[in-house]
């Protein structure tokens, strides 16, 4: 399995500390209102709409800030993730979407077009 760090494609600022890969098959989609993935882990996720491989991580203390547009965090108890990218790098570039509502699993999905990864060799 791989270890990576995630960076903003536009300004190259580091977004995460080192993350270790887990298989997509281990993600816990059935656990609503809970994290689908353990902290310090990541998984590639095939985005059916865009046909891209986005990266899924736990909601954690990353180098991210919330979007100023509060409509991006629509949901009854958290963000349902349906109103666009809602997480920014510290320089204000849109990079990811937080899913944290009561009817969704909790995670952050990085947009493959907005980030790049640095892979650590073991």
SULZITA-V460846 format. One record per pair of residues at least 24 apart in sequence whose ideal C-beta (glycine too) atoms are under 8 Angstrom apart, sorted by sequence separation. I is the first residue (numbers start at 1). J is the second residue. If there is no record, write none. Layout:
I/J
I/J
//
This chain:
35/59
64/88
65/89
77/101
78/102
80/104
64/89
65/90
73/98
75/100
76/101
77/102
63/89
64/90
75/101
76/102
78/104
85/111
63/90
65/92
67/94
75/102
78/106
81/109
27/56
75/104
85/114
64/95
64/96
6/42
4/42
19/57
59/98
16/57
59/100
33/77
64/108
17/62
16/62
62/108
15/62
16/63
59/106
15/63
58/106
59/107
60/108
6/55
14/63
15/64
58/107
59/108
13/63
57/107
58/108
6/57
56/107
57/108
56/108
56/109
57/110
55/109
56/110
54/109
55/110
54/110
54/111
55/112
54/112
52/111
53/112
52/112
55/115
52/113
47/109
50/112
55/117
45/109
47/112
33/101
33/102
36/105
32/102
33/103
35/105
36/106
37/107
32/103
33/104
34/105
35/106
36/107
32/104
34/106
35/107
32/105
33/106
15/89
31/105
13/89
29/105
13/90
28/105
11/89
13/91
27/105
10/89
11/91
15/95
8/89
10/91
15/96
11/93
8/91
10/93
9/93
8/93
9/95
8/95
15/110
15/115
18/120
6/110
9/113
10/114
9/114
8/114
9/115
8/115
9/116
7/115
6/115
7/116
6/116
7/117
6/117
7/118
5/117
4/117
5/118
4/118
4/119
5/120
3/119
4/120
2/119
3/120
2/120
3/122
//
